[in-house]
Amino acid sequence: MKTFTLGGVHPEENKFADHEPVETFPIPKTATVFIHQNLGAPPVCQVNKGDTVKVGALLAKAESFICANVHSPVSGKVTQVEEVADCSHFKKTAVVIEVEGDEWEPAIDRSPEVVKEIKLNKQEIVQRIKDCGVVGLGGACFPTHVKYMLPEGKTAEYLLINAAECEPYITVDHRIMLERAEECMVGINALMMASGAKKAKIGIENNKKDAIKHLTEIAKPYPNIEVVALTVKYPQGAEKQLIKSLINREVPNGKLPIEVGAIVDNITTCYAVYQAVQKNKPLIDTYLTVTGKKVIKSKNFQVRIGTPIMDILNAVGIPEHTGKLIAGGPMMGKAVSNLNFFAMKGLTSLLLMDEKESKRGEVENCIRCGKCNYGCPQGLEPYLLSALSINNRFVECEVGGVLNCCECGSCSFSCPANRPLLDYIRLAKNKVMASKRK
């Protein structure tokens, strides 16, 4: 099995929903669709109060380089275009749609037939991905089409597919591989055409043996697509670590994967690419796991964007004495401060933690054990960066490589003194990046 060499930790897996098929969640009565759902600049709203929209209609248009279109996940009447609080209580522009029926834009192919022949050329594939608003569904939400607009002089030798799903609790990528493998292969093939890559490698952690076996079988007609088993180690799915594991190349600090001839995409993103390229279907759904140690039955859902989160939580049942809700996984997800928010692109999980589990341990003095250093996959010194950040010495944080932190949380997980290392490192990163922008 392949793996990266520097750092890494082994958190408890807790993959409670790995045998639960992806269920289609009911369409909400009202959808609240945030305009800005991508990493980068926000798109420009294209609708007004009183407009009638169909499923797939353009709500917001990307007019910046790193930006993504947003489409209507439902059909109905726009009742408001207003500022709405997201999961962190920050207000963002959103389109509120009162649902009326389920009428789709006629250009979208809704047939269940798997279309394998790709009729679009390289430029048309990239344009279709852009038009359909596809972003990375591993959590970062980087606009997918931008990765395939290669800088002059750069070529992609490898397309690397992140199917590791190394974050504890989350299982929806696993289920997509088992249930939508054919579509994923066509999506990967389309991305190979778009990038010019001659070889694709799908990296899957070895705790998903059924997915490895299934995708290996499905990939047989595709000689240039290889399924690779990876050692179970967090953060196996981080971009630089995946590149090291699959092709044994190291991305220089501050550089992108294309510098070493690689492009990286998530496996569920490949499914979204298939739907865009072959079915002309915009990204109007998110795929997420609802789980937790006290949840009676964890579930995987395909959810229309804009669905109220409370509808989803009520469908599985909120356990008594729940102390925290995390959007994402326990290592890289963020605690939710506002339950009245709505499903967005890239929301991979809703993790319910009970009061005892959600409480942080009492912070103690650093015992200089070095576990955070050994755990860091980027080779940083988290104890030092955290101490510098606490003392507002952000210039020294930059010198110490704080911008290379991938925010995986391995340092905080490793710390026996319960020190909030990642919290202070994130603060330092934000301060340094704000200074650079000025």
PyMOL commands that set and color helices and strands:
alter all, ss='L'
color gray80, all
select helices_A, chain A and resi 122-131+144-147+172-179+181-195+209-218+239-247+257-260+267-279+309-316+355-358+371-375+382-390+394-399+402-404+410-414+421-437
alter helices_A, ss='H'
color red, helices_A
select strands_A, chain A and resi 22-24+30-34+44-45+52-53+58-61+70-71+76-85+91-99+158-162+199-205+225-230+262-266+285-291+299-304+322-327+334-335+349-354
alter strands_A, ss='S'
color yellow, strands_A
deselect
rebuild
show_as cartoon
